[in-house]
Structures are given as C-alpha cells and as structure tokens.
Amino acid sequence: MPRKPNHDRDELIERARDLFWRRGWAGTSLKDLEASLQMKPGSFYAAFGSKEALFALALDKYAADGAARLQTLAQSYGAVEALKRFPHMAIANDSAPAKACMLSKTLLELHAHDHPLAAKANEHLLRMETQFAQLFRQAQADGDVAACHDPQVLARRYQSDLLGLRLSAEREGVNAVEIAQEIADGLTRDMPAHIPQQ
C-alpha cells in the first residue's frame, strides 16, 4: 500500500501562502520554502513541481478563502451588511502575515516583468470584483442600494477602497479601523449618491 504523506497538502499550501504573502515572490527562496514546510528538495519537487506552481496554489488558496468569508457573511447577514462588515474583517486578523492583499502585492511585484503569476493574481481580483457586483445587485434587489447605479461600477469602487484600506493598514500612524468604518458607512449613504453610472 502507498505510504500516507507526512504532511497534509492543504496545510503545506497554507504555510507557503503565509510565507509568500509576507515576503513576496522574489523575497521567498526555495530554501525558505523547504525550511518552512520542513521538506527536503526531492520531496518538495515531488509534491509541488516548482516554486511557481506552489505560488499559484497559494494564490488560489488565498482567493478561495477570501471569497468563502464574504459568502459566509452574505448568508449570515445579507448582501449590504456583508459588504459593510467585510472591510473590518479584512484588517482585523492580527495573526495574518500582512495586512495588504496578497493578490495586489503579487500584481504590483510581477506585472512589470509580464510574469504569469501577475496575470493569475489579476484574474482572482476580477473574480472578487464580480462577487462584489453580485452582492451590490442583491443589495439593490433588497432596496438597500439605489437601483439607478451600475453594480459593476460600485463593485470596482468598493474593491479599490478595500485595497487602499489594506495598504493603509500597513502604515504606522494610520487608523485603519476608522477608514474601514468610512467605507461601510458610504455604502448606503455616499457611495450610491455620488458614483455616476458609466
């Protein structure tokens, strides 16, 4: 019978995600990964093939977890309340490797080099934008957001605000909680009133 793997694959991907999230692509060496995952080079290559392949899995894990958290909020509290709570959730985890979004960090680091991982990060960001737009459509159907506004435009603005919030949370002297609250308050007040349709 085949031997059972010494490590749970999902746990290894999660640990790799945290390392990549904190240090980025260039700042994470194969030696770093082998040490963090407690794997020898042969086992690492047998399990994941390459650093790039593992980074892609880490991006998938990061994006899937974020989408699941937002979906859980929506199921528990409704669309507009999920959108209000999500900015606070994004910066609330003090044990996270970084406050800034891993997808945006990857895009910024690798886009100029036309690296395939930059395109992958962008695809995940676009999927998140689509998920936000779906929630704005639901919020409009619920009567919480004015129906005259384009949900895709609202989603784009919301995502931009969220990414800016997460970057601000990395800076000393910035009250990210206040910014998160401003984003939440604007959803049913300023945002629908002041974002023009495109």
VENMOTA-V761394 format. One record per run of one state. SS is the DSSP state (alpha for helix, beta for strand, coil for the rest). FROM is the first residue (numbers start at 0). LEN is the number of residues. If there is no record, write none. Layout:
ss:SS from:FROM len:LEN
ss:SS from:FROM len:LEN
//
This chain:
ss:coil from:0 len:8
ss:alpha from:8 len:15
ss:coil from:23 len:6
ss:alpha from:29 len:8
ss:coil from:37 len:3
ss:alpha from:40 len:8
ss:coil from:48 len:2
ss:alpha from:50 len:27
ss:coil from:77 len:1
ss:alpha from:78 len:14
ss:coil from:92 len:9
ss:alpha from:101 len:12
ss:coil from:113 len:2
ss:alpha from:115 len:26
ss:coil from:141 len:9
ss:alpha from:150 len:18
ss:coil from:168 len:7
ss:alpha from:175 len:12
ss:coil from:187 len:2
ss:alpha from:189 len:5
ss:coil from:194 len:4
//
